[in-house]
Amino acid sequence: MWRLNFTIFRKGIFTSGIENAKLKKFSYSTKPRFSKSATKITLVSASVGVLIGVGYGGYTHYKVNVRKSSVAGNSDEYAFFAEQPQYKAHYKVINDTDTRNLQLILFQYRTCPFCCKVRTYLDAKGINYEVVEVDAVLRQAIKWSGYKKVPIVLAKVEGGYQQLLDSTAIISILETYLRDKSLQLREIIKYYPITRYQNDTGNEVTDITNKYFIMHNAHSISSKEKEDEQEERRWRQWADRVLVHTLSPNVYRTTSEALDTFKWFEKVGGWRESFPSWECALMVYGGAAAMWIISKRLKKRHHIKDDERESLYDAAKEWMKAVDSKGTTFLGGDHPNLADISVFGILCSIEGCQAFQDLRKNTNIGRWFDSMKYSLERTKGTNTALVDHA
Ligand SMILES: N[C@@H](CCC(=O)N[C@@H](CS)C(=O)NCC(=O)O)C(=O)O
């Protein structure tokens, strides 16, 4: 979601490597350029035209303001709550064979690529979890959190609830936990400090150190396993840095495509069942109009080709070349690895869009995509609706 009230950081530069990962705390202020209430009033009362004017980004696939956005929000990093934050889960995914007793709540936008990535991970691992659908305008469901983006995962741990954030970090933290039960989630997050530094062009960047790494004893794995891990990391990065940027310019390519995309979001996100109709209309029409405009900027920023589809197809071909070179169903072999999960999750977020149908027709990604779906059907639990939306 792209919004205008972005964060202003104090300076503070450091980097930290995997070997000496420590939880680093630092203070900073978040100062909205427009006050939250003013933004809300604008959103509530604005017409679609005004919406475009104030730059409400609707249900975007990628943030425009990446350099000024906050990873942590104004609360402590990886906030811990002694009391359960107020939330109302929309549905639960229950896998009877899951005995790991991880009690997770996923706060999501149904078709946000980062949320899709986390959901794909949870489903691939057959983990039980609850889902809270967040409304994209007021974001009431995450009011309790200092972090203003989704996905957020709340994990019930001893003495309270641990907040996890950033799709890639969430996956790495949970994967580390599943592989080494001797570590508690609260210990594991110390290996994934939220960091802030200046990049080569002097811009402040926030990120989570080590987020592509799974923590384990490096001596306990063979060199072949190390190579596989490196490859997996490389493709996870590629999914976040290349693939995801091809989405917006494609699904919001024309005004009618943008509108169709938002109508699909509304349908699969169950917006009509969950949110007031004025908010749905605002999200669909305002979002489509705004994203059609914004996607042109994103196209330039990420060097997407004039014919946007070409960039999407190129990405898919690059990925399929890597998968095919393995001679196995997935990059991870007979089972999907974290790279398969990331790429699939991101593509899932556009599954109902024309761009995805075109992608299927023009590349051979359909075969791998369908195998992923089939594999997930076998590992995923069953959805149970929890909220009576009547
Ligand atoms: N790096 C983050 C990105 C999350 C993100 O940008 N989420 C968008 C939704 S697609 C969001 O919540 N944006 C809200 C905002 O920027 O205000 C991740 O991987 O989780």
The ligand as an SDF file (V2000), in Angstrom:
LIG
                    3D

 20 19  0  0  0  0  0  0  0  0999 V2000
    9.1810   -5.8160    2.9160 N   0  0  0  0  0  0  0  0  0  0  0  0
    7.8340   -5.9790    3.3880 C   0  0  0  0  0  0  0  0  0  0  0  0
    6.8940   -5.2020    2.5010 C   0  0  0  0  0  0  0  0  0  0  0  0
    5.4690   -5.1830    3.0420 C   0  0  0  0  0  0  0  0  0  0  0  0
    4.6030   -4.1870    2.2950 C   0  0  0  0  0  0  0  0  0  0  0  0
    5.0900   -3.2800    1.6220 O   0  0  0  0  0  0  0  0  0  0  0  0
    3.2950   -4.3820    2.4210 N   0  0  0  0  0  0  0  0  0  0  0  0
    2.3650   -3.4450    1.8320 C   0  0  0  0  0  0  0  0  0  0  0  0
    1.1590   -4.1910    1.2760 C   0  0  0  0  0  0  0  0  0  0  0  0
    1.5250   -5.0020   -0.2720 S   0  0  0  0  0  0  0  0  0  0  0  0
    1.8280   -2.5480    2.9280 C   0  0  0  0  0  0  0  0  0  0  0  0
    1.3560   -3.0140    3.9270 O   0  0  0  0  0  0  0  0  0  0  0  0
    1.9080   -1.2460    2.7360 N   0  0  0  0  0  0  0  0  0  0  0  0
    1.3190   -0.3270    3.6780 C   0  0  0  0  0  0  0  0  0  0  0  0
    1.9280    1.0190    3.6290 C   0  0  0  0  0  0  0  0  0  0  0  0
    2.9630    1.1960    2.9970 O   0  0  0  0  0  0  0  0  0  0  0  0
    1.3710    1.8820    4.2650 O   0  0  0  0  0  0  0  0  0  0  0  0
    7.5070   -7.4570    3.4410 C   0  0  0  0  0  0  0  0  0  0  0  0
    8.1380   -8.2360    2.7100 O   0  0  0  0  0  0  0  0  0  0  0  0
    6.6460   -7.8530    4.2400 O   0  0  0  0  0  0  0  0  0  0  0  0
  1  2  1  0
  2  3  1  0
  2 18  1  0
  3  4  1  0
  4  5  1  0
  5  6  2  0
  5  7  1  0
  7  8  1  0
  8  9  1  0
  8 11  1  0
  9 10  1  0
 11 12  2  0
 11 13  1  0
 13 14  1  0
 14 15  1  0
 15 16  2  0
 15 17  1  0
 18 19  2  0
 18 20  1  0
M  END
$$$$
